[in-house]
Each structure stands twice: as structure tokens, then as C-alpha cells.
């Protein structure tokens, strides 16, 4: 069986979001378990490894071979970045401004 291909982030189970954050997830059978969004790919990879330890995955399927116990993996894994109601409201306002700007550009082009 060929080795698992890593994502563009360089870590297993980590993808970069368009907003610059890094999303971590792990699969367990047919389920895809979300581990949250993090500020760096390294933090997301640490969260992936903690989940992999909890699921009993072999160490070869983890991002960091220097972790030897579940407790060590949990200690190194950061909490996910929280998106508050204020964050969502600011994002919505930004999206509206972008839509208005695009509409203004289209009108001026005509």
C-alpha cells in the first residue's frame, strides 16, 4: 500500500481555509470528525495527533513522531480557535461590502 499523501499544508489531516486559518479533521471509518480551526498548520497537526492517539492509530499515521503518549499529545494540542457571534457579524458585514463594491464596479463598467 502506498504511503498516505499529505496535504498542501505538509501535515496529515490539515487543510488551509480561504480565510487563512487551518482546519483539522480525522476520519474514523465512514465518519469525518472535525477537530476545529487553528491559527497555524502546526497547531492543527498537533490537534490531529491528539485525536489519532485517542482513536488508537499507529504512530506512523501521526504528524509528530516525537510524541510517545496520549497525555503528551493532549498537553501539546492547543484549543481550537473560537468563532464568536461578533466574528460572524464582522464577516457578514465584510461580505456585504464586497458585494456592493462588485456591483459598483459592474455598473461603472457599463
C-alpha positions, 0 to 999 in steps of 0.5 A: 500500500502506498504511503498516505499523501499529505496535504498542501499544508505538509501535515496529515489531516490539515487543510488551509481555509480561504480565510487563512486559518487551518482546519483539522479533521480525522476520519474514523471509518465512514465518519469525518470528525472535525477537530476545529480551526487553528491559527497555524498548520502546526497547531492543527497537526498537533490537534490531529495527533491528539485525536489519532492517539485517542482513536488508537492509530499507529504512530506512523499515521501521526504528524509528530513522531516525537510524541510517545503518549496520549497525555503528551499529545493532549498537553501539546494540542492547543484549543481550537480557535473560537468563532464568536457571534461578533466574528460572524457579524464582522464577516457578514458585514465584510461580505456585504461590502464586497458585494456592493463594491462588485456591483459598483464596479459592474455598473461603472463598467457599463 
